[in-house]
Amino acid sequence: MWWEIPNHLSVINNKLYIANISAEELAKRFGTPIYVYNGNRVLDKYRIFYRTLKRYLSQIIRIHYSMKANNNPKLLEILKSEGSYLDCVSPEEVEYAIANGYAPERILFTGVSVSYEDLKKVLSLGVRINADSISQIKKISKIRKDIPISLRIDPGMPGLGHNWRTITAGKEAHNVPIKFSISIEQIDNAVKLAKEENLKIVGLHMHVGSNWKTEEELNEFLSAARILVQQAKKLEDTLGYKLEFINFGGGPGIRYSEKEQDFPLEKYSIGISEILKELNYSIDNLAFEPGRYIVGDSGILLVKVTDIKERYGDLIVGVDSGFNHLIRPVLYGSYHEIVNCNNVESENKKLITIAGNLCETGDVFAVRREMPLPNENDILAILNAGAYGYSMASRYNMRKLPKEIVIYKSRLTIYEEKFNRKVIMEEIV
Ligand SMILES: Cc1ncc(COP(=O)(O)O)c(C=O)c1O
């Protein structure tokens, strides 16, 4: 199958194996719905990303793994031991990262619509802020002076993404004004304010959007990267000193379907290296913020078939999960490969709609997709669910969050999260 990856996803006797362990056995032993992550694959992807960049770039490379993609503690631990830095977007993420052993100096906070209280919290934890607005710079300066900050800027050209909701640069997407970053025409004002307030600008950052991977998209990213470098040079002239880092953000995509291609990582690395050479720009540190690329294909959501019905000629296969556990198909219209764990390939295929157990019509993982008809109690594997799966999960319909298993170096670690609403105060009015 196009999605097979040695030692990660394989098919033996028509059954699915994850890290050489039977997917069906994992599901039967620990129950469904359950996310299974292959920690070895996460480590491989991190190394591929880091080493490919290193092959073409002589600077120090800082990979700030974007923990919003997947904050499982074991995966954070694996990446930490490999030397990863982090991209965090909320005080809660920062606290969680520190509690999981990340030194504050390894964390860059890039928030949007950030409150004074958020900034106070993040700064009290010793973490650097990547300011996304002039208002944020003003708020930071009320809390602390004489601290290093970086600026998240917009390259002034349209951003990129698999869906308009994940495009984070440019003026607008799908007629919705983009809320992120300091627009290119406001950079001078932001720099002036930071100088007046004694905040030392040490870095420049951009993040143009999430899940892009075609050659055309890469070329657009590289045009934006060129603008970032030009802006960094201009900024250094104004400031009179060298920046510590420039940060190209995240966004490199993964292959979700057979018709898509893998991310052109080599061309990405070469493209960045050529821009730096052509613009004759030297800097000590280059930062990157991949999330999906590192964890996306490592995760599989295992669900059980609970109900099969025929309705006006359609076959509806109900499962024990829904968009409360994996929202990507509903929110973005995303395609995920879905495989029957004990019958991966079969001649006998039908058009099937795979539906979740939430009371919403839109709660479907696949619509009229050609695949082998499963039986009740069969286990289905929803592939490429490692990024923006569990981290976007909710308790809608009061359903539980799914469990998680991490397979790493022949060890299984199982997680379960319980939410309880607690009374914190009662008062007579
Ligand atoms: C500032 C920033 N950096 C990095 C990322 C990670 O993006 P991806 O998972 O597409 O690499 C995001 C995601 O939205 C982001 O907002």
The ligand as a Gaussian input file, in Angstrom:
#p B3LYP/6-31G(d) Opt

LIG

0 1
 C        3.517000      30.107000      14.758000
 C        3.366000      28.691000      14.312000
 N        4.470000      27.952000      14.111000
 C        4.401000      26.653000      13.731000
 C        3.187000      26.037000      13.517000
 C        3.172000      24.595000      13.112000
 O        2.599000      24.376000      11.894000
 P        2.723000      22.953000      11.195000
 O        2.165000      21.940000      12.131000
 O        1.945000      23.083000       9.962000
 O        4.175000      22.723000      10.944000
 C        2.011000      26.773000      13.681000
 C        0.722000      26.136000      13.411000
 O       -0.297000      26.693000      13.234000
 C        2.106000      28.129000      14.109000
 O        1.001000      28.860000      14.288000

